[in-house]
């Protein structure tokens, strides 16, 4: 199983961008998916999550402007980012969690996609 982010790029402040996180390979059951980001010189920070029951959470800094969703197969995760601010510039990572048949969990991380926000 692998996950890969896409959709990053360079945008102007105030514009929108949609990130995707596609999973290849099957999992037993999902235990949720998350987006994180890491700006230069900073640690990785939580951006948003969606649980296996569809409950969505957002970091305060993106609440109301970002929207997390999945496709109907729950193999692709999206992050719609509106009204982008300069502080949103970072490498964005997704994580897809598998609840295994043995009762454990496995987390699959992508390699990240770069988002640049300019004036």
LODO-375320 format. One record per residue (C-alpha): x, z, y; residue number from 1; residue in one letter. Coordinates in Angstrom, 2 decimals, always signed. Example, Ala and Ser with C-alpha at 12.3 -4.5 7.8 and 13.67 -1.06 7.14 Angstrom:
% residues 2
<site <+12.30,+7.80,-4.50>,1,"a">
<site <+13.67,+7.14,-1.06>,2,"s">
This chain:
% residues 119
<site <+0.00,+0.00,+0.00>,1,"x">
<site <+1.27,-0.91,+3.43>,2,"x">
<site <-0.16,-0.73,+6.92>,3,"x">
<site <+0.91,-2.86,+9.84>,4,"x">
<site <+0.00,-2.65,+13.51>,5,"x">
<site <-0.52,-5.67,+15.72>,6,"x">
<site <-1.97,-6.54,+19.09>,7,"x">
<site <+0.58,-4.91,+21.32>,8,"x">
<site <+1.89,-6.70,+24.37>,9,"x">
<site <+2.43,-6.57,+28.08>,10,"x">
<site <-0.55,-6.07,+30.39>,11,"x">
<site <-1.20,-5.18,+33.99>,12,"x">
<site <-2.46,-1.73,+34.89>,13,"x">
<site <-6.24,-1.69,+34.67>,14,"x">
<site <-6.42,-4.34,+31.98>,15,"x">
<site <-7.50,-3.97,+28.37>,16,"x">
<site <-5.83,-4.41,+25.01>,17,"x">
<site <-6.99,-4.03,+21.43>,18,"x">
<site <-4.64,-2.87,+18.72>,19,"x">
<site <-5.21,-3.47,+15.02>,20,"x">
<site <-3.86,-1.71,+11.97>,21,"x">
<site <-4.36,-3.66,+8.76>,22,"x">
<site <-3.91,-2.14,+5.34>,23,"x">
<site <-2.76,-4.24,+2.44>,24,"x">
<site <-3.50,-2.89,-1.00>,25,"x">
<site <-6.30,-0.72,-2.28>,26,"x">
<site <-6.62,+3.03,-2.00>,27,"x">
<site <-8.71,+5.43,-4.04>,28,"x">
<site <-10.56,+6.91,-1.08>,29,"x">
<site <-9.93,+7.28,+2.64>,30,"x">
<site <-9.29,+10.66,+4.22>,31,"x">
<site <-9.20,+9.33,+7.75>,32,"x">
<site <-7.12,+7.20,+10.09>,33,"x">
<site <-5.23,+8.00,+13.24>,34,"x">
<site <-3.39,+6.45,+16.17>,35,"x">
<site <-0.30,+7.97,+17.73>,36,"x">
<site <+2.04,+6.77,+20.44>,37,"x">
<site <+5.58,+7.46,+21.49>,38,"x">
<site <+6.92,+6.71,+24.94>,39,"x">
<site <+10.66,+6.38,+25.61>,40,"x">
<site <+12.33,+9.77,+25.61>,41,"x">
<site <+9.21,+11.58,+24.45>,42,"x">
<site <+7.83,+12.83,+21.19>,43,"x">
<site <+5.07,+11.18,+19.21>,44,"x">
<site <+1.67,+12.21,+20.52>,45,"x">
<site <-1.83,+12.02,+19.09>,46,"x">
<site <-4.10,+9.39,+20.61>,47,"x">
<site <-7.20,+9.15,+18.46>,48,"x">
<site <-8.59,+9.65,+14.99>,49,"x">
<site <-11.56,+8.72,+12.88>,50,"x">
<site <-12.48,+10.79,+9.85>,51,"x">
<site <-13.76,+9.49,+6.54>,52,"x">
<site <-17.23,+10.42,+7.79>,53,"x">
<site <-16.81,+8.47,+11.00>,54,"x">
<site <-16.17,+11.41,+13.31>,55,"x">
<site <-14.03,+10.27,+16.22>,56,"x">
<site <-11.60,+12.31,+18.30>,57,"x">
<site <-9.54,+11.40,+21.33>,58,"x">
<site <-6.70,+12.85,+23.32>,59,"x">
<site <-7.92,+14.10,+26.67>,60,"x">
<site <-5.74,+11.56,+28.45>,61,"x">
<site <-7.59,+8.61,+26.88>,62,"x">
<site <-11.10,+10.01,+26.50>,63,"x">
<site <-13.67,+7.60,+27.89>,64,"x">
<site <-11.26,+4.67,+28.09>,65,"x">
<site <-10.09,+4.20,+24.49>,66,"x">
<site <-12.31,+3.55,+21.51>,67,"x">
<site <-11.38,+3.82,+17.83>,68,"x">
<site <-13.18,+1.92,+15.10>,69,"x">
<site <-12.78,+0.36,+11.69>,70,"x">
<site <-14.01,-2.80,+10.04>,71,"x">
<site <-16.77,-2.61,+7.47>,72,"x">
<site <-14.29,-2.44,+4.59>,73,"x">
<site <-12.44,+0.44,+6.27>,74,"x">
<site <-9.15,-1.32,+5.65>,75,"x">
<site <-8.48,-2.28,+9.27>,76,"x">
<site <-8.33,+0.22,+12.08>,77,"x">
<site <-8.77,-0.74,+15.71>,78,"x">
<site <-8.00,+0.85,+19.04>,79,"x">
<site <-9.74,-0.67,+22.05>,80,"x">
<site <-7.86,+0.37,+25.17>,81,"x">
<site <-9.51,-0.15,+28.54>,82,"x">
<site <-8.37,+0.59,+32.08>,83,"x">
<site <-4.79,+0.96,+30.92>,84,"x">
<site <-2.53,+3.16,+33.00>,85,"x">
<site <+1.24,+3.05,+33.29>,86,"x">
<site <+1.54,+6.19,+31.19>,87,"x">
<site <-0.03,+4.34,+28.27>,88,"x">
<site <+3.16,+2.34,+27.80>,89,"x">
<site <+4.56,+3.31,+24.43>,90,"x">
<site <+5.00,+2.27,+20.84>,91,"x">
<site <+1.69,+2.78,+19.08>,92,"x">
<site <+1.61,+3.82,+15.44>,93,"x">
<site <-1.27,+3.99,+13.02>,94,"x">
<site <-1.68,+6.18,+9.99>,95,"x">
<site <-4.13,+5.63,+7.15>,96,"x">
<site <-4.71,+8.53,+4.80>,97,"x">
<site <-5.56,+8.20,+1.13>,98,"x">
<site <-7.30,+10.91,-0.83>,99,"x">
<site <-5.81,+10.39,-4.26>,100,"x">
<site <-7.56,+10.65,-7.61>,101,"x">
<site <-5.50,+13.77,-8.36>,102,"x">
<site <-6.87,+15.56,-5.28>,103,"x">
<site <-3.87,+15.13,-3.03>,104,"x">
<site <-3.32,+12.98,+0.02>,105,"x">
<site <-0.92,+10.21,+0.86>,106,"x">
<site <-0.30,+9.04,+4.41>,107,"x">
<site <+0.70,+5.48,+5.14>,108,"x">
<site <+2.40,+4.74,+8.45>,109,"x">
<site <+3.05,+1.45,+10.16>,110,"x">
<site <+6.20,+0.50,+12.04>,111,"x">
<site <+4.48,+0.44,+15.41>,112,"x">
<site <+3.50,-2.06,+18.07>,113,"x">
<site <+4.80,-1.99,+21.63>,114,"x">
<site <+2.48,-1.71,+24.61>,115,"x">
<site <+3.90,-2.30,+28.07>,116,"x">
<site <+1.89,-1.67,+31.23>,117,"x">
<site <+3.13,-3.09,+34.51>,118,"x">
<site <+1.94,-2.95,+38.10>,119,"x">
